[in-house]
Amino acid sequence: MRQLFSYSSFFGVISGIVGLAGSVYLDTASGPTIVLVSIGIFILTLLKSRTV
């Protein structure tokens, strides 16, 4: 369970940083950009779990 919390915190921080950087670069709103990054991470992990 501790590992799950660590992963979720890590992916949350990464989503925030990449989303904020992407919103500055793309000149978009930060909230929706962070959400799109989070959805992208979710889809990548979903695809990875199905292939393993």
ZAZANU-990501 format. One record per atom (N, C-alpha, C): x, y, z; residue in three letters; atom name. Coordinates in Angstrom, 2 decimals. Example, Ala and Ser with C-alpha at 12.3 -4.5 7.8 and 13.67 -1.06 7.14 Angstrom:
dodo xx=13.19, yy=-5.69, zz=7.80, resn=ALA, name=N;
dodo xx=12.30, yy=-4.50, zz=7.80, resn=ALA, name=CA;
dodo xx=13.20, yy=-3.30, zz=7.80, resn=ALA, name=C;
dodo xx=12.85, yy=-2.25, zz=7.08, resn=SER, name=N;
dodo xx=13.67, yy=-1.06, zz=7.14, resn=SER, name=CA;
dodo xx=12.90, yy=0.03, zz=7.87, resn=SER, name=C;
REM end
This chain:
dodo xx=0.82, yy=-1.19, zz=0.00, resn=MET, name=N;
dodo xx=0.00, yy=0.00, zz=0.00, resn=MET, name=CA;
dodo xx=0.87, yy=1.26, zz=0.00, resn=MET, name=C;
dodo xx=1.97, yy=1.21, zz=0.68, resn=ARG, name=N;
dodo xx=2.87, yy=2.35, zz=0.75, resn=ARG, name=CA;
dodo xx=3.44, yy=2.68, zz=-0.63, resn=ARG, name=C;
dodo xx=3.74, yy=1.64, zz=-1.41, resn=GLN, name=N;
dodo xx=4.26, yy=1.84, zz=-2.75, resn=GLN, name=CA;
dodo xx=3.21, yy=2.50, zz=-3.65, resn=GLN, name=C;
dodo xx=1.96, yy=2.15, zz=-3.49, resn=LEU, name=N;
dodo xx=0.87, yy=2.75, zz=-4.26, resn=LEU, name=CA;
dodo xx=0.77, yy=4.24, zz=-3.97, resn=LEU, name=C;
dodo xx=0.88, yy=4.62, zz=-2.70, resn=PHE, name=N;
dodo xx=0.84, yy=6.04, zz=-2.33, resn=PHE, name=CA;
dodo xx=2.04, yy=6.79, zz=-2.91, resn=PHE, name=C;
dodo xx=3.19, yy=6.15, zz=-2.92, resn=SER, name=N;
dodo xx=4.38, yy=6.78, zz=-3.47, resn=SER, name=CA;
dodo xx=4.22, yy=7.01, zz=-4.97, resn=SER, name=C;
dodo xx=3.71, yy=6.01, zz=-5.68, resn=TYR, name=N;
dodo xx=3.48, yy=6.15, zz=-7.12, resn=TYR, name=CA;
dodo xx=2.47, yy=7.24, zz=-7.42, resn=TYR, name=C;
dodo xx=1.38, yy=7.28, zz=-6.68, resn=SER, name=N;
dodo xx=0.35, yy=8.28, zz=-6.95, resn=SER, name=CA;
dodo xx=0.87, yy=9.69, zz=-6.67, resn=SER, name=C;
dodo xx=1.66, yy=9.85, zz=-5.63, resn=SER, name=N;
dodo xx=2.25, yy=11.16, zz=-5.34, resn=SER, name=CA;
dodo xx=3.22, yy=11.57, zz=-6.43, resn=SER, name=C;
dodo xx=4.03, yy=10.62, zz=-6.87, resn=PHE, name=N;
dodo xx=5.00, yy=10.89, zz=-7.93, resn=PHE, name=CA;
dodo xx=4.30, yy=11.32, zz=-9.22, resn=PHE, name=C;
dodo xx=3.29, yy=10.56, zz=-9.63, resn=PHE, name=N;
dodo xx=2.58, yy=10.89, zz=-10.87, resn=PHE, name=CA;
dodo xx=1.81, yy=12.19, zz=-10.74, resn=PHE, name=C;
dodo xx=1.32, yy=12.50, zz=-9.56, resn=GLY, name=N;
dodo xx=0.65, yy=13.78, zz=-9.34, resn=GLY, name=CA;
dodo xx=1.59, yy=14.96, zz=-9.49, resn=GLY, name=C;
dodo xx=2.77, yy=14.84, zz=-8.92, resn=VAL, name=N;
dodo xx=3.76, yy=15.92, zz=-9.03, resn=VAL, name=CA;
dodo xx=4.21, yy=16.07, zz=-10.48, resn=VAL, name=C;
dodo xx=4.47, yy=14.96, zz=-11.15, resn=ILE, name=N;
dodo xx=4.88, yy=15.01, zz=-12.56, resn=ILE, name=CA;
dodo xx=3.78, yy=15.63, zz=-13.41, resn=ILE, name=C;
dodo xx=2.54, yy=15.27, zz=-13.16, resn=SER, name=N;
dodo xx=1.42, yy=15.85, zz=-13.91, resn=SER, name=CA;
dodo xx=1.36, yy=17.36, zz=-13.71, resn=SER, name=C;
dodo xx=1.54, yy=17.80, zz=-12.49, resn=GLY, name=N;
dodo xx=1.51, yy=19.23, zz=-12.20, resn=GLY, name=CA;
dodo xx=2.63, yy=19.99, zz=-12.88, resn=GLY, name=C;
dodo xx=3.83, yy=19.47, zz=-12.80, resn=ILE, name=N;
dodo xx=4.98, yy=20.15, zz=-13.38, resn=ILE, name=CA;
dodo xx=4.88, yy=20.18, zz=-14.91, resn=ILE, name=C;
dodo xx=4.60, yy=19.03, zz=-15.50, resn=VAL, name=N;
dodo xx=4.50, yy=18.95, zz=-16.97, resn=VAL, name=CA;
dodo xx=3.30, yy=19.76, zz=-17.46, resn=VAL, name=C;
dodo xx=2.20, yy=19.71, zz=-16.73, resn=GLY, name=N;
dodo xx=1.02, yy=20.48, zz=-17.11, resn=GLY, name=CA;
dodo xx=1.26, yy=21.98, zz=-17.05, resn=GLY, name=C;
dodo xx=1.93, yy=22.44, zz=-16.00, resn=LEU, name=N;
dodo xx=2.23, yy=23.87, zz=-15.90, resn=LEU, name=CA;
dodo xx=3.21, yy=24.31, zz=-16.98, resn=LEU, name=C;
dodo xx=4.24, yy=23.51, zz=-17.21, resn=ALA, name=N;
dodo xx=5.20, yy=23.85, zz=-18.26, resn=ALA, name=CA;
dodo xx=4.52, yy=23.84, zz=-19.63, resn=ALA, name=C;
dodo xx=3.67, yy=22.85, zz=-19.85, resn=GLY, name=N;
dodo xx=2.95, yy=22.77, zz=-21.12, resn=GLY, name=CA;
dodo xx=1.99, yy=23.93, zz=-21.30, resn=GLY, name=C;
dodo xx=1.36, yy=24.36, zz=-20.24, resn=SER, name=N;
dodo xx=0.42, yy=25.48, zz=-20.36, resn=SER, name=CA;
dodo xx=1.15, yy=26.78, zz=-20.67, resn=SER, name=C;
dodo xx=2.34, yy=26.95, zz=-20.13, resn=VAL, name=N;
dodo xx=3.12, yy=28.14, zz=-20.46, resn=VAL, name=CA;
dodo xx=3.58, yy=28.08, zz=-21.91, resn=VAL, name=C;
dodo xx=4.06, yy=26.91, zz=-22.33, resn=TYR, name=N;
dodo xx=4.57, yy=26.75, zz=-23.69, resn=TYR, name=CA;
dodo xx=3.44, yy=26.87, zz=-24.72, resn=TYR, name=C;
dodo xx=2.28, yy=26.28, zz=-24.44, resn=LEU, name=N;
dodo xx=1.17, yy=26.27, zz=-25.38, resn=LEU, name=CA;
dodo xx=0.24, yy=27.46, zz=-25.21, resn=LEU, name=C;
dodo xx=0.47, yy=28.28, zz=-24.17, resn=ASP, name=N;
dodo xx=-0.37, yy=29.44, zz=-23.84, resn=ASP, name=CA;
dodo xx=-1.83, yy=29.02, zz=-23.66, resn=ASP, name=C;
dodo xx=-2.03, yy=28.03, zz=-22.81, resn=THR, name=N;
dodo xx=-3.37, yy=27.54, zz=-22.49, resn=THR, name=CA;
dodo xx=-3.60, yy=27.66, zz=-20.98, resn=THR, name=C;
dodo xx=-4.81, yy=27.37, zz=-20.55, resn=ALA, name=N;
dodo xx=-5.12, yy=27.39, zz=-19.12, resn=ALA, name=CA;
dodo xx=-4.39, yy=26.23, zz=-18.42, resn=ALA, name=C;
dodo xx=-3.92, yy=26.48, zz=-17.22, resn=SER, name=N;
dodo xx=-3.10, yy=25.49, zz=-16.53, resn=SER, name=CA;
dodo xx=-3.90, yy=24.29, zz=-16.03, resn=SER, name=C;
dodo xx=-5.10, yy=24.52, zz=-15.48, resn=GLY, name=N;
dodo xx=-5.90, yy=23.42, zz=-14.93, resn=GLY, name=CA;
dodo xx=-6.23, yy=22.34, zz=-15.94, resn=GLY, name=C;
dodo xx=-6.84, yy=22.71, zz=-17.07, resn=PRO, name=N;
dodo xx=-7.15, yy=21.69, zz=-18.07, resn=PRO, name=CA;
dodo xx=-5.91, yy=21.01, zz=-18.66, resn=PRO, name=C;
dodo xx=-4.81, yy=21.74, zz=-18.75, resn=THR, name=N;
dodo xx=-3.58, yy=21.13, zz=-19.26, resn=THR, name=CA;
dodo xx=-3.06, yy=20.08, zz=-18.30, resn=THR, name=C;
dodo xx=-3.12, yy=20.36, zz=-17.02, resn=ILE, name=N;
dodo xx=-2.70, yy=19.38, zz=-16.02, resn=ILE, name=CA;
dodo xx=-3.60, yy=18.15, zz=-16.08, resn=ILE, name=C;
dodo xx=-4.89, yy=18.36, zz=-16.25, resn=VAL, name=N;
dodo xx=-5.83, yy=17.24, zz=-16.34, resn=VAL, name=CA;
dodo xx=-5.53, yy=16.40, zz=-17.58, resn=VAL, name=C;
dodo xx=-5.23, yy=17.04, zz=-18.71, resn=LEU, name=N;
dodo xx=-4.90, yy=16.29, zz=-19.92, resn=LEU, name=CA;
dodo xx=-3.62, yy=15.48, zz=-19.75, resn=LEU, name=C;
dodo xx=-2.64, yy=16.03, zz=-19.06, resn=VAL, name=N;
dodo xx=-1.41, yy=15.28, zz=-18.78, resn=VAL, name=CA;
dodo xx=-1.72, yy=14.09, zz=-17.88, resn=VAL, name=C;
dodo xx=-2.57, yy=14.29, zz=-16.88, resn=SER, name=N;
dodo xx=-2.95, yy=13.19, zz=-15.98, resn=SER, name=CA;
dodo xx=-3.68, yy=12.09, zz=-16.75, resn=SER, name=C;
dodo xx=-4.57, yy=12.48, zz=-17.66, resn=ILE, name=N;
dodo xx=-5.27, yy=11.49, zz=-18.47, resn=ILE, name=CA;
dodo xx=-4.29, yy=10.74, zz=-19.35, resn=ILE, name=C;
dodo xx=-3.31, yy=11.45, zz=-19.90, resn=GLY, name=N;
dodo xx=-2.28, yy=10.79, zz=-20.71, resn=GLY, name=CA;
dodo xx=-1.49, yy=9.77, zz=-19.92, resn=GLY, name=C;
dodo xx=-1.11, yy=10.12, zz=-18.69, resn=ILE, name=N;
dodo xx=-0.38, yy=9.17, zz=-17.84, resn=ILE, name=CA;
dodo xx=-1.27, yy=7.97, zz=-17.52, resn=ILE, name=C;
dodo xx=-2.54, yy=8.22, zz=-17.25, resn=PHE, name=N;
dodo xx=-3.47, yy=7.13, zz=-16.97, resn=PHE, name=CA;
dodo xx=-3.57, yy=6.18, zz=-18.16, resn=PHE, name=C;
dodo xx=-3.71, yy=6.71, zz=-19.36, resn=ILE, name=N;
dodo xx=-3.82, yy=5.87, zz=-20.54, resn=ILE, name=CA;
dodo xx=-2.54, yy=5.07, zz=-20.77, resn=ILE, name=C;
dodo xx=-1.38, yy=5.71, zz=-20.57, resn=LEU, name=N;
dodo xx=-0.11, yy=4.99, zz=-20.73, resn=LEU, name=CA;
dodo xx=0.02, yy=3.84, zz=-19.74, resn=LEU, name=C;
dodo xx=-0.35, yy=4.08, zz=-18.48, resn=THR, name=N;
dodo xx=-0.25, yy=3.01, zz=-17.50, resn=THR, name=CA;
dodo xx=-1.29, yy=1.92, zz=-17.76, resn=THR, name=C;
dodo xx=-2.45, yy=2.30, zz=-18.27, resn=LEU, name=N;
dodo xx=-3.46, yy=1.31, zz=-18.62, resn=LEU, name=CA;
dodo xx=-2.99, yy=0.41, zz=-19.76, resn=LEU, name=C;
dodo xx=-2.39, yy=1.01, zz=-20.78, resn=LEU, name=N;
dodo xx=-1.87, yy=0.23, zz=-21.91, resn=LEU, name=CA;
dodo xx=-0.72, yy=-0.66, zz=-21.47, resn=LEU, name=C;
dodo xx=0.14, yy=-0.14, zz=-20.59, resn=LYS, name=N;
dodo xx=1.26, yy=-0.94, zz=-20.10, resn=LYS, name=CA;
dodo xx=0.77, yy=-2.14, zz=-19.28, resn=LYS, name=C;
dodo xx=-0.25, yy=-1.94, zz=-18.47, resn=SER, name=N;
dodo xx=-0.73, yy=-3.03, zz=-17.64, resn=SER, name=CA;
dodo xx=-1.43, yy=-4.11, zz=-18.47, resn=SER, name=C;
dodo xx=-1.99, yy=-3.74, zz=-19.60, resn=ARG, name=N;
dodo xx=-2.65, yy=-4.73, zz=-20.45, resn=ARG, name=CA;
dodo xx=-1.63, yy=-5.55, zz=-21.26, resn=ARG, name=C;
dodo xx=-0.46, yy=-5.00, zz=-21.52, resn=THR, name=N;
dodo xx=0.53, yy=-5.73, zz=-22.30, resn=THR, name=CA;
dodo xx=1.38, yy=-6.66, zz=-21.44, resn=THR, name=C;
dodo xx=1.41, yy=-6.43, zz=-20.16, resn=VAL, name=N;
dodo xx=2.24, yy=-7.25, zz=-19.26, resn=VAL, name=CA;
dodo xx=1.48, yy=-8.46, zz=-18.79, resn=VAL, name=C;
REM end
